[in-house]
Amino acid sequence: MPDTVTQTTPRPQSDRAGAGGAATTEHFDVVIVGAGISGIGGAYHLTQQSPDTRFVILEAQESFGGTWITHKYPGIRSDSDLYTFGYRFKPWTSAPIASAAEILTYMNEVIADNDLARHIRYRHKIRSATWSSADNQWTLEATRGDTGETVRISANFLWMCQGYYRHDGGYTPEWPDMAAFKGRIVHPQVWPKDLDYTGKKMIVIGSGATAATLVPAVAEQAAHVTMLQRTPTYFIPARNANVLADTLRELQIDETWIHEIVRRKILFDQATFTRRSFEEPDVVKNELLAGVRAFLGPDYDVDKHFTPSYRPWRQRIAYVPDGDLFRSVRSGKASVVTDDIERFTEKGILLKSGQELEADIIVTATGFHLNVLGDIAFAIDGKPLAFSDSVTYRGMMFTGVPNMAWVFGYFRASWTLRSDLVSDFVCRLLAHMKAKGARRVEVALRPEDGDMKLLPWIDTENFNPGYILRGMHLLPKRGEKPEWQHTQDYWGEKDIFPAIDLDDRAFVYG
């Protein structure tokens, strides 16, 4: 935990093992799963919009933060701006691209300012979640990481804010002869505390946001760093500053106003950029590549190493603050090799071209494993639940799954934008249930949806990151109609979500 962040302490538990070793059951109106960016945001909105709700946040890690506490690799930072990745209710006052320590400090302030620490229980790994139609409630069984005890908690409503990948290990492909390599092989997600790369030759396999962050972060101390990629990725290199925000601060405008004005301007620009990436992809492509050439110069082979074969926004585009990745390449401290891996060798990696890259350390920045709803064993009335058999309602509820909402953010905009929208929806839904005297709600296909074609979770022609493709079979289905899919369109959903008719036939109450 960075020194700038004060770790909150879990309160004493009231659900310890009772007589005969059986755990007693503690009840809450709502259980929030996960104390990351979505869970903390959801807790804030509950306190503001549903102040009488009794809730608890269950977090498997030792502290809050999710990605920003579990990832320890050098240079870890956001790959999108904090004016939109930050909460709408909490002004961001620093540079747009932030380090993990800065994000944790920001989250800690939200927790402290809103008295949220008393609701969080750390080191609680949920093993199972069972819905009982007889009782209209969920029962969760969790293991406490500090004591090994089993904890049982029941809830009227389950709010899944656990993120979308497994924190205990990343994805590394199986290449031939990996065991032959005499150095160390490391995945960024489980970065060793004792890893000394000073004066060492390093290969970073990958070309996404993690690789783009790692390479300049280690290049100053390493002997040399090679970013080895199979195919190039688009990047947005720009100053890590917001001119509008800086101007407004010079004018001594209140930070709350600055946050809202800058946030709206960024979202407007992002909407324009996204639209243009579909309508004039070649123009956008050339603009992005011009930004790279501005750092690398006219003699660098940008066509080979930084020109993807796909149109912009089919995969996430990472922001490169102050062009640090390209500065490292231009200085000679880092280099980029675009090739396929033939096999590992004692000294490093043999490429399909016949070139051998030597290394003391190989870092596999090759992605992660999709985590579908926390890898929790779900059951409905005793029957195991497979989410892949359900259909999603706007990417946040599922057919046949009562009293549960899920936060899955945006690919082309900041995750937290959707977290805030889902929070508003959940609070409104809970209030609507209370007004109706309903104890249960689930979504169901309406009569007019009977002939609707069911499709995979996401259109891979629209967006196709590797972790989604590898885990598509685990995800719910989507329908052809917009209400039965995660549209990835913040600019549409920001108006649609508040207007959702909670008495539409898609919602079934009991």
C-alpha positions in Angstrom: 0.0 0.0 0.0 1.5 3.4 -0.9 2.4 5.6 2.0 0.0 8.3 0.8 -3.0 6.0 1.5 -4.4 5.2 4.9 -5.6 1.6 5.0 -9.0 1.4 6.7 -9.4 -1.4 9.3 -12.2 -4.0 9.0 -14.7 -3.8 11.9 -15.2 -6.8 14.2 -17.3 -9.5 12.8 -20.6 -10.6 14.3 -20.9 -13.8 12.1 -18.3 -16.1 13.7 -18.8 -19.8 13.9 -21.5 -20.7 16.4 -22.3 -23.8 18.4 -21.3 -27.0 16.7 -19.1 -25.1 14.2 -21.9 -23.8 12.1 -21.7 -20.2 11.1 -24.5 -17.9 12.1 -26.1 -15.8 9.3 -26.0 -12.0 9.3 -28.5 -10.2 7.1 -28.2 -7.1 4.9 -30.5 -5.3 2.5 -27.7 -5.2 -0.1 -24.3 -6.9 -0.4 -21.8 -5.2 -2.7 -19.1 -7.6 -4.0 -15.8 -5.9 -4.3 -14.2 -2.7 -2.9 -12.7 -1.5 -6.2 -13.6 1.6 -8.2 -17.2 0.3 -8.8 -17.9 -1.1 -5.3 -16.8 2.1 -3.5 -18.8 4.2 -6.0 -21.8 2.0 -5.5 -21.5 2.4 -1.7 -21.4 6.2 -2.0 -24.5 6.2 -4.2 -26.4 4.0 -1.7 -25.6 6.3 1.2 -26.8 9.3 -0.9 -29.8 7.9 -2.7 -30.9 5.1 -0.4 -29.7 6.3 3.1 -31.8 3.8 5.0 -30.3 0.8 3.2 -28.3 -1.6 5.4 -25.4 -2.8 3.3 -22.0 -4.4 3.4 -19.1 -4.5 1.0 -17.2 -7.9 0.8 -13.7 -7.6 -0.5 -11.3 -10.6 -1.0 -8.2 -8.5 -0.9 -6.6 -6.9 2.2 -7.6 -3.4 1.2 -9.7 -1.4 -1.2 -8.7 -0.5 -4.7 -9.1 -3.6 -6.9 -6.6 -3.3 -9.8 -4.8 -0.4 -8.1 -3.9 -2.5 -5.1 -3.2 -5.9 -6.7 -1.0 -4.7 -9.5 2.5 -3.8 -8.4 4.5 -3.6 -11.6 6.7 -0.6 -12.2 4.9 2.5 -13.5 1.4 1.3 -13.1 -1.0 4.0 -14.1 -4.4 4.6 -15.6 -4.8 4.3 -19.4 -7.7 6.8 -19.5 -8.1 10.2 -18.0 -9.1 10.6 -14.4 -11.7 13.4 -15.2 -13.9 10.6 -16.6 -12.3 7.6 -14.8 -12.8 9.4 -11.5 -16.3 9.6 -10.0 -18.7 12.3 -11.2 -19.2 13.4 -7.6 -15.5 13.7 -6.6 -13.4 16.3 -8.5 -10.1 15.2 -9.9 -7.4 17.9 -9.5 -4.2 16.5 -10.8 -2.8 15.4 -14.2 -5.2 13.4 -16.4 -3.2 10.2 -16.4 -2.6 9.1 -12.8 -0.4 6.5 -11.0 -1.9 3.7 -8.9 -0.8 5.6 -5.7 -2.7 8.7 -6.8 -5.8 6.7 -7.6 -5.7 5.0 -4.3 -5.3 8.3 -2.5 -8.4 9.6 -4.4 -10.4 6.5 -3.4 -9.3 6.7 0.2 -10.6 10.3 0.3 -14.0 9.1 -1.0 -14.1 6.4 1.7 -13.0 8.8 4.5 -15.2 11.7 3.5 -18.3 9.5 3.3 -17.8 7.2 6.2 -17.7 4.1 4.1 -15.0 2.2 5.9 -17.5 0.9 8.5 -19.3 -0.9 5.6 -16.2 -2.8 4.2 -15.1 -6.2 5.3 -11.7 -7.2 3.8 -10.2 -10.6 3.3 -13.7 -12.1 2.6 -13.5 -14.5 -0.4 -17.0 -15.5 -1.5 -17.2 -19.1 -2.4 -20.9 -19.6 -3.1 -24.1 -17.6 -3.6 -27.4 -19.3 -3.4 -30.8 -17.8 -4.2 -33.9 -19.1 -2.3 -37.2 -18.3 -3.9 -38.9 -19.4 -0.7 -37.1 -16.7 1.3 -36.5 -14.2 -1.6 -32.9 -13.7 -0.6 -29.4 -14.6 -1.4 -27.1 -16.6 1.0 -23.4 -16.1 0.6 -20.7 -18.2 2.1 -17.2 -16.7 2.3 -13.9 -17.6 3.8 -12.0 -15.1 5.8 -8.4 -14.9 4.7 -7.1 -13.8 8.1 -8.7 -16.5 10.2 -9.9 -19.2 7.8 -13.4 -19.0 9.2 -16.5 -19.6 7.2 -18.8 -16.5 7.1 -22.4 -16.7 6.1 -24.3 -13.6 5.0 -27.8 -13.2 3.5 -29.0 -10.3 1.4 -32.1 -9.2 -0.3 -30.1 -7.8 -3.3 -26.7 -8.7 -4.7 -24.6 -6.0 -6.4 -21.6 -7.5 -8.3 -18.8 -5.0 -8.5 -15.9 -7.4 -8.6 -14.3 -6.4 -11.8 -13.7 -8.6 -14.9 -10.5 -10.5 -14.5 -8.8 -12.8 -12.0 -6.5 -11.0 -9.7 -4.5 -14.1 -8.7 -2.7 -14.6 -12.0 -2.5 -13.3 -15.5 -2.7 -15.0 -18.9 0.5 -16.3 -20.4 0.4 -18.4 -23.5 2.3 -21.7 -23.6 5.2 -21.2 -25.9 7.6 -24.1 -26.8 10.6 -24.7 -24.6 9.8 -22.1 -22.0 11.5 -24.2 -19.4 14.7 -24.0 -21.3 15.1 -20.3 -20.5 17.8 -19.7 -17.8 16.5 -16.3 -16.7 13.2 -15.3 -15.0 9.8 -15.2 -16.6 7.4 -12.8 -14.9 3.8 -11.7 -15.5 3.1 -8.1 -14.6 0.0 -9.1 -12.6 2.1 -11.0 -10.1 5.3 -8.8 -10.1 7.9 -10.2 -7.7 9.0 -7.9 -4.9 12.6 -9.2 -5.3 12.9 -8.6 -9.0 16.0 -6.5 -9.7 16.2 -5.5 -13.3 19.1 -3.0 -12.9 21.6 -3.5 -15.7 19.6 -6.5 -17.1 18.4 -7.2 -20.6 14.6 -7.4 -20.6 12.0 -8.6 -23.1 8.4 -7.4 -22.6 6.1 -9.5 -24.7 2.9 -7.6 -25.6 1.9 -4.3 -27.0 -1.1 -3.2 -24.9 -1.4 -0.6 -22.2 0.6 -2.7 -19.7 3.6 -3.1 -22.0 3.4 0.6 -23.0 3.5 1.4 -19.3 6.2 -1.0 -18.3 8.8 -0.4 -21.0 9.5 3.3 -20.2 9.2 2.6 -16.5 12.1 0.0 -16.5 14.1 1.4 -19.4 16.1 3.9 -17.3 17.6 1.2 -15.1 17.6 -1.9 -17.3 20.5 -2.4 -19.8 18.0 -2.5 -22.6 14.3 -3.3 -23.0 12.8 -4.9 -26.1 9.0 -4.7 -26.6 8.2 -7.9 -28.6 4.9 -7.8 -30.3 3.1 -10.1 -32.7 1.0 -7.2 -34.1 1.1 -3.4 -33.5 -1.4 -1.5 -31.4 -2.8 2.1 -31.7 -1.7 4.6 -29.1 -2.6 8.2 -28.3 0.6 10.1 -27.4 0.0 13.5 -25.8 0.9 15.7 -22.9 -0.2 14.6 -19.5 -2.1 17.8 -18.9 -5.4 19.3 -19.7 -5.2 22.8 -21.1 -8.8 23.6 -20.3 -8.5 22.5 -16.7 -5.2 24.5 -16.3 -6.8 27.6 -17.8 -9.8 27.4 -15.5 -7.6 27.0 -12.5 -5.7 30.1 -13.5 -9.0 31.9 -13.5 -9.6 30.5 -9.9 -12.7 28.6 -10.9 -14.1 26.3 -8.3 -12.7 22.7 -8.6 -16.3 21.3 -8.7 -17.0 23.4 -11.8 -13.7 22.6 -13.4 -14.3 18.8 -12.9 -17.8 19.0 -14.6 -16.7 21.3 -17.4 -13.6 19.4 -18.3 -15.4 16.1 -17.9 -18.1 17.2 -20.4 -15.5 18.5 -22.8 -13.5 15.2 -22.7 -16.7 13.2 -23.2 -17.7 15.3 -26.1 -14.3 14.9 -27.7 -14.3 11.1 -27.1 -17.8 10.8 -28.7 -16.5 12.7 -31.8 -13.4 10.5 -31.9 -15.4 7.3 -31.6 -17.8 8.4 -34.3 -15.0 9.3 -36.6 -13.3 6.0 -36.1 -16.3 4.4 -37.7 -17.1 7.0 -40.3 -13.6 7.9 -41.5 -11.3 5.2 -40.1 -8.4 5.9 -42.5 -8.3 9.6 -41.5 -8.3 8.8 -37.8 -5.7 6.1 -38.4 -3.4 8.6 -40.1 -3.9 11.1 -37.3 -2.9 8.6 -34.7 0.2 7.5 -36.7 1.2 11.1 -37.2 1.3 11.5 -33.4 3.7 8.5 -33.1 5.9 9.8 -36.0 6.1 13.2 -34.2 8.0 11.4 -31.4 10.0 8.8 -33.4 11.0 10.9 -36.4 10.7 10.3 -40.1 13.3 7.5 -40.3 11.6 5.1 -37.9 9.6 2.3 -39.4 6.2 3.3 -38.0 4.4 1.3 -40.7 5.9 -2.0 -39.4 5.9 -1.4 -35.6 3.0 0.9 -34.9 0.4 0.4 -37.7 -2.3 -2.1 -36.8 -4.1 -4.0 -39.5 -7.5 -3.2 -38.0 -9.4 0.1 -37.9 -9.1 2.3 -34.8 -11.2 1.2 -31.7 -11.6 -2.5 -32.5 -9.4 -2.8 -29.5 -8.8 -0.4 -26.7 -6.5 2.5 -27.4 -4.1 3.4 -24.6 -3.0 6.9 -23.8 0.8 7.4 -23.7 1.4 10.4 -21.4 4.1 12.7 -22.8 5.0 10.0 -25.3 7.2 8.3 -22.7 7.2 4.9 -24.6 8.3 6.6 -27.8 10.9 8.7 -26.0 12.4 5.5 -24.6 12.5 3.9 -28.1 14.0 7.0 -29.7 16.7 7.3 -27.0 17.8 3.7 -27.7 17.1 2.5 -24.2 14.2 0.5 -25.6 13.4 -1.1 -29.0 10.4 -2.7 -30.7 10.4 -6.0 -32.5 7.4 -7.2 -34.5 7.6 -10.9 -35.1 6.2 -14.3 -34.0 7.8 -16.4 -31.3 9.2 -19.7 -32.6 10.4 -21.0 -29.2 12.2 -20.0 -26.0 15.9 -20.7 -25.7 18.4 -20.8 -22.9 19.4 -17.2 -23.7 16.0 -15.7 -24.6 13.6 -16.1 -27.5 14.0 -17.4 -31.0 11.7 -15.6 -33.5 10.1 -17.0 -36.6 12.4 -14.8 -38.7 15.4 -16.6 -37.2 16.5 -13.7 -35.0 17.3 -14.6 -31.4 16.6 -12.0 -28.7 18.7 -12.4 -25.6 17.4 -11.5 -22.2 17.9 -12.0 -18.4 14.2 -11.3 -17.7 11.2 -12.0 -19.9 7.9 -10.2 -19.0 4.7 -11.7 -20.4 2.4 -8.6 -20.7 0.0 -10.9 -22.5 -3.3 -10.2 -20.8 -5.5 -11.8 -18.2 -8.1 -14.4 -17.5 -11.7 -13.2 -17.7 -13.5 -13.4 -14.4 -17.2 -13.9 -14.7 -18.9 -12.7 -11.6 -16.1 -13.4 -9.2 -15.7 -17.1 -10.1 -18.4 -17.7 -7.4 -20.5 -20.9 -7.4 -24.0 -19.5 -8.1 -27.2 -21.5 -7.6 -30.9 -20.7 -8.0 -33.1 -22.9 -5.7 -30.4 -25.5 -5.5 -29.7 -25.7 -9.2 -26.2 -24.6 -10.4 -26.4 -21.4 -12.5 -24.5 -21.0 -15.8 -24.6 -17.4 -16.8 -23.9 -18.3 -20.3 -27.4 -19.7 -20.5 -28.9 -16.3 -19.6 -29.6 -13.2 -21.7 -28.3 -9.9 -20.4 -30.6 -6.8 -19.9 -28.5 -3.8 -20.9 -25.3 -5.5 -19.6 -26.3 -5.3 -15.9 -29.1 -7.9 -15.2 -29.7 -11.4 -16.4 -32.7 -13.4 -17.3 -33.6 -16.0 -14.6 -31.3 -14.4 -12.0 -33.4 -12.5 -9.3 -32.3 -9.5 -7.3 -28.9 -9.0 -8.8 -27.1 -6.3 -10.8 -23.7 -6.4 -12.4 -21.2 -3.6 -13.2 -19.3 -4.1 -16.5 -17.8 -0.9 -17.8 -17.0 0.6 -21.1 -14.3 -0.4 -23.6 -14.2 3.0 -25.5 -14.8 5.2 -22.4 -13.9 5.1 -18.8 -15.2 2.2 -16.7 -16.5 4.5 -13.9 -18.9 6.3 -16.3 -21.0 3.1 -16.4 -20.4 2.4 -12.7 -22.1 5.7 -11.9 -25.0 5.0 -14.3 -25.6 1.5 -12.9 -25.5 2.9 -9.4 -28.3 5.3 -10.2 -30.3 2.4 -11.8 -29.8 0.1 -8.8 -30.9 2.8 -6.3 -33.9 3.6 -8.4 -34.8 -0.1 -8.8 -34.5 -0.7 -5.0 -36.8 2.4 -4.3 -39.3 1.1 -6.9 -39.4 -2.3 -5.3 -40.0 -0.8 -1.9 -42.8 1.4 -3.3 -44.4 -1.7 -4.9 -43.9 -3.9 -1.9 -42.0 -6.3 -4.1 -39.3 -8.6 -2.6 -38.1 -10.0 -5.9 -37.3 -8.7 -9.3 -35.8 -10.4 -12.3 -35.7 -9.6 -16.0 -37.4 -11.8 -18.6 -37.8 -11.8 -22.4 -41.1 -10.2 -23.3 -43.7 -11.7 -25.7 -42.4 -9.3 -28.4 -38.9 -10.7 -27.9 -39.9 -14.3 -28.7 -38.4 -14.3 -32.2 -35.4 -12.2 -31.2 -32.1 -13.8 -32.4 -29.6 -14.5 -29.5 -26.0 -13.7 -30.1 -22.6 -13.8 -28.3 -22.0 -11.2 -25.6 -20.3 -8.8 -27.9 -20.0 -8.3 -31.6 -16.4 -9.2 -32.4 -16.4 -7.2 -35.6 -17.0 -4.2 -33.3 -14.6 -4.9 -30.5 -12.4 -8.0 -30.1 -9.8 -8.0 -27.3 -8.2 -11.3 -26.5 -9.6 -11.7 -23.0 -13.1 -11.4 -24.3 -12.5 -13.8 -27.2 -11.0 -16.4 -24.8 -13.8 -16.1 -22.3 -16.8 -15.5 -24.6 -18.3 -19.0 -23.8 -18.6 -17.9 -20.1 -20.6 -14.8 -20.8 -24.3 -14.3 -21.1 -26.0 -14.0 -24.5 -27.2 -10.7 -26.0 -30.2 -10.1 -28.1 -30.6 -8.0 -31.3 -32.6 -5.3 -29.5 -30.5 -2.7 -27.6 -32.2 -3.4 -24.3 -30.9 -6.9 -24.4 -27.2 -6.0 -24.9 -24.3 -4.0 -23.5 -24.2 -1.4 -26.3 -20.8 0.1 -25.2 -22.4 3.5 -25.9 -22.0 5.8 -22.9 -23.3 8.7 -24.9 -26.6 6.9 -25.5 -26.9 5.2 -22.2 -26.4 8.3 -20.1 -29.8 9.4 -21.4 -31.4 5.9 -21.7 -30.6 4.6 -18.3 -32.4 7.3 -16.3 -35.5 6.8 -18.5 -35.7 3.0 -18.2 -39.4 2.2 -17.4 -39.2 -0.1 -14.4 -42.7 -1.3 -15.1 -41.8 -2.4 -18.6 -42.7 -6.1 -19.1 -39.0 -7.0 -19.1 -39.2 -6.6 -15.3 -41.0 -9.3 -13.4 -41.7 -8.5 -9.7 -42.8 -10.8 -6.9 
